[in-house]
């Protein structure tokens, strides 16, 4: 049984990441940029996101593959908690990680990735306020039909079941599932995430990433 940490009753931010390995991350982006620049972009995105996290909350890095613990700690430091993701599709992994975070004593749980260049502390503040005030689940929509953040104040395993992941219908299906469960939903502002080279160029133009990523 997981032991509650000294962050009991605070929020837990679960950052879902892949080990920074060439050819393993940002594979769609790599079709245009090559695997080396895709890896550079991935590392830069995650490091930008890491710097923007509200570090007074509990931060948990949920990584894949499951042999990457040392690698992830070498990259991101030893200050926070690291857990291997469960085996299975994204819904299975999200469901398991959220349940475990609540078992460790979190009062609310937020799940994010590392590839949304405009996600910052303000969005966490807005999501936290919504959960404290009048809603059960918060989504941060992405332009491609998915979501960059989900926030919950209780485990809701069904929200992660029978969802078309990585599709234009991911968010819509999730919102419909929440409604069918009688949950009150709040949507944050829509942002973009980075899967294609045009989105990477947009993040550079926005000043969120360095143009050096595109250099040879």
BELGI-V443219 format. One record per run of one state. SS is the DSSP state (alpha for helix, beta for strand, coil for the rest). FROM is the first residue (numbers start at 1). TO is the last residue. If there is no record, write none. Layout:
ss & from & to
SS & FROM & TO
SS & FROM & TO
This chain:
ss & from & to
coil & 1 & 10
beta & 11 & 18
coil & 19 & 26
alpha & 27 & 33
coil & 34 & 34
alpha & 35 & 52
coil & 53 & 57
beta & 58 & 64
coil & 65 & 68
alpha & 69 & 76
coil & 77 & 80
beta & 81 & 84
coil & 85 & 89
alpha & 90 & 103
coil & 104 & 107
beta & 108 & 112
coil & 113 & 120
alpha & 121 & 133
coil & 134 & 136
beta & 137 & 142
coil & 143 & 146
beta & 147 & 152
coil & 153 & 156
alpha & 157 & 160
coil & 161 & 169
alpha & 170 & 180
coil & 181 & 184
beta & 185 & 187
coil & 188 & 190
beta & 191 & 191
coil & 192 & 196
alpha & 197 & 205
coil & 206 & 210
alpha & 211 & 214
coil & 215 & 216
